[in-house]
Every structure is written in C-alpha cells, then in structure tokens.
Amino acid sequence: MKGDWGVSPVQNVEVRPLVLGRLKNSLYLAAFAMVLIVPFSIFMGVVAALQYGKLVDRAISIVGLSFIALPEFVIGVILIVVFVVQLGWFPTSSQVPGTNPIDWFRQLLLPAIPIMFVLFGYISRMARAGTVDALQANYTRTAILKGLPRRHVVSRHVVRNSMLPTITVVSVQVGYLVGGLLVVETLFAYPGIGQLTLESATGHDLPTLEACVLMIAIIYCFANLIADLAYGVLNPRVRLA
C-alpha cells in the first residue's frame, strides 16, 4: 500500500522499478500485436458471417481453428528457423524497440506473430458468431424492409450490435497478452513480465514474484473494466440499467 515492494534478493535491486519496467515492455509487445490483429480479425469475422455457409465462411473458420490449435512455441520455433537462421532477416533475440518504426517491426514482429495467430482464431470466430446473430435479429429485418442500403444496415446496425460479445473476448485476451506471454518472451528472449515471472519462480525470488502476479491481476481487472465501459457505449440498455 505504501508503494514499497521490497528488494529482490536474487538480483539485488528494488522490485518496483524492475517489475514496472518489464510490464512496460510486455505492454509494448501486446499493443503491437493487438493493433495489427484485432481490426483484421473483426473484419474477417464479419466477412465470414456475411458469407455464412459459403466457401469463404468455411475457409476463414478452418483457418481460425487451425491457428488456435497451433502451440505458440511451435510457431515460434518455425519462425526462428526460417526468418532468423536461414534468411537472417530478424535478430536472434527481440529487444525493446526504439522510436524508429522500422525498429518496432524488426524487434516485435516475430514474437507478435504466434500471439496474433491465437488471437485471430478467437476474435474472428466470436465476431462471426455475433454478426450472424445480429443479421438474424428483428431490428436488422426491419432496417432491410425500410429499404436501407445493405452497407448502411451492416455498418450501423449489424456490426455495432455484433461487437458486444467480441469485446469480452478482446478484454480477456488483453490480460492473457500481458501475463501469458511467458512462452513467447522466453523463446525470443524478450525482457517482459512473463519472462520475469518465470525467472522469479525458478529462482525463488518471492518479492518479485508477488509483484509480478499483482500487476498481472491489476491488468486483468482493468481490462474487464474497459470492457464494461465499452458495453455501455455500444448498448444503450446497459447504460439505462
């Protein structure tokens, strides 16, 4: 409560700046992956729903399920072998990027790809399910019967209402991205809070481990709070309740 998180007996440094610095690094990686994959996943989910039961819908669904089934360490090892060892396009270990946009892609793209594969599967499938339900709703039929253009119906009525379940998935994945990046951060030697949590657990560094778990829990709570606020923005019934 006082902000004194103690001193790491293993690294002999104050815990608070150590944990907050690693948390910032994980937030960089998580934000990079989310910015790239969330809009694309939602778009592909909506496209699949608009082509419900057709070849495009089945292809997107199969790809999403395949991405979920692929373990992150398998994708990561393949990326390292191909793009680091054979082609030499990326560094052997990922570091915190500087201000150069090219440096962001060079340092964060490879560790972000396994994350984006998993996120695409969850978010696109949830966006597809929400859009299918919205397309079959009475207010959508009413809008179509009024003679509104299809683009207007989809953008103003369908997409807005279909995003409610998708927001829940995205908020849960934010917590996963911050606290569940242990495999990716370890594989790519990225100095994030997931790797620090593993090092603290294996090294019996209790003060650092407690601080890491505390920060991850706070991120989960904050992500769910943002999801609740977004629900109120998108759904007037929530605001009235």
N, C-alpha and C positions, 0 to 999 in steps of 0.2 A: 504493500500500500504506500510505503514511503518512496518507492522507486529504487530502493537498494536491493538489487538482485544477487548480491554477493560476488564472490571471486571464484573463477574456475580453478580448482586445484590441479587440473591437468595442464591447462595452457597458461596458468598464472596471469590471467588478465581479467578485467571486470566483465561480468556476464552481460550486462545490459547493452553496451555498445557492440559486443560480439554478436549477440542474437539479433539485434535490430539491423545490423549491417548485413547479416546473412538473409534476414527476412526481406530486406530491400532487394537483394539480388534475386531471390525467388519471385518477388512481385514483378521484377523486370521480365523474367522468363515467362511467367504466367500471363502477363498483359500482352506480351508479344504474340504468344500462341492464341490467346482469345481474340485479339484484334484481327488476326488472319483467318481464323477458322469459324468463329461464331456467325458472322454475316453470311459466309458461304454455306455453312451447314443449314441455316434457316432458309436460305434461298433454295437450296436443293431439296429440302423437305417440302417446301411449298410447291415446287415444280413436280415432285413425285405425287403429291396429293391432287394437283390439277390434272395429272395423267393417271389417275387411280385405276389400277388393274391392267394398265398397258405395259409395254416393254420398258419404257423409261422408268416407271414406278418400280418395277421388279428389279431392274438393274441397280437403281440407287439403294433400294432396300438390301439387296445382296451385298453390295459393296460396303454399306454401313455395318452390317452384321459381321462381315469378314474383318473389317478394321477393329471392331470390338474384340474379336476372338484372338487377334494377334497380340502376344505379350509385348510389352514395351521394350524389354531387353532384347528380344529377337529382332525387332525393327531397328533398334539402336545399333546392334552388332552389325547388321547388314549395311546400314548407313556408314558406319565407321570403315568397314572393309572396302566398300565401293568408293565413297567420296573422300575418305581421308587417306587410306593406304594405297589404293590403286590409282585414283585420279589426282590426289593431293590438292583438292580444291579448298579444303577446310582444315583448320588446325587440329592437332591430336586431342587437345583439351580445350573446352569452352571457358572463356573468362568473361568478366563483367564488361560489356561494351562501353565505348566512349561516346562522344557526341556525333561522330560520323555515322550517317545512316547505313553506309556500306558495312561498317564495322558491326552494326547491330545484326545484319543478316549473316555476316561471316561467323560471328560468335554464337548466335542464338538459333539460327535456322535448324541446324541438325538436331540439337536436343529438343526443339519445339515440335519437330515432325512426329515422333512417336506419340506425343501428347495430342497433337491435332488429329491423328488417326482415331484415337479413342473418343475424343470429343465429337468428331464428325458423326460417328455411329450413334451416339446417344442423342445429340441435339437434332440431327436430321430426322431421326425416327420420331422423336417427340413432336417436332414441328409438323411432320407429315400427319401424325395422328390428330393433332389439334386442328389442322387445316381441313382434314376430311370431316371431322365433326362439325366444324363451322360451315362448310359447304352444304351440309345436310340440315342445318338449322332453319327454323321458320323465318327468322329475320333475313336470311340470305334469299330464300324463295320470294319473300315479299319484295326485296330490292330488285330481283330479276323481273318479277311481274310488273313492277313500276316502269320497266323499260330502261333502267340504268345500264350504262355500258359495262361490259364484263370487267374491264380494267378497274373501273371505279368500284364495283362490287367487291372485287378481290382486295384492293388496297385499303378501302375504307371500312369494310365490314368483316371480311373473312380473316385477313392477316391480323388485324388488331385483336380480334377475339381468340384466334388460334394461338397467340403468343403467351397466354396465361399459363398453360402447363409447361411451355418451353422455358419460361422464366425460372420456374422451380428447378429444372434440370441444370440450367446455366449457373444458378446460385450455388447449388450443391457442388458442381464441378469447380467453382472458384475455390472452395475450401479444399477440394482434392488437389488442385493445382499447387496450392501453397504448401500443404502438409504432406501430400502424397507423391512428391517428385523425387523420393529417395532413390529409386532405381535409375531414373534418368540422370539426376545430378551426380550420382556415383559413377555411372557408366561414362559420362562425358567430363568427369572431374570438375563439375561446375560448383562454385562455392555458395550453395544455397542453404536454406534452413533444413531441408530434408537431409542433406548430407551431414550437416552439423548434428542433427538429432541422432543419426546412426553413429557418428563418431562419439557422441556423448554417452550413448547407451553401451557401446562396446568398451569404452574407456572408463566406465563407472564415474562419469562426471555428472553427479546428481544435480548441482545447482544449474548447470547449463541445460541439462535435460528437462528439468522442471520449467525453466523459462521458455524453452522451445515449444513444449506442449501447451503452455499457457498462451503463447502468441498464436499458435495454430487454432486453438479453441476460440480465441477472440475473432480471428478471421472468419471462422465458420459462423459465429453469431452475427457478425457484421454483414456477411453475405446474405444471410437469411433475412436480416432487417431490410436490406436494399430490395430483396425480392418482395417483401410485404408492401413496401412503399410503391414499387412498380406495379403491383397488383391494383393498388388504389388509383393509380394514374390511368391504367388501361380499363379498369372495370368500375363504372360509377356505383354499382351496387355495393361494392366493398367500402367505398367512401361513405355511403349512406349508412351502412351498418356500423 
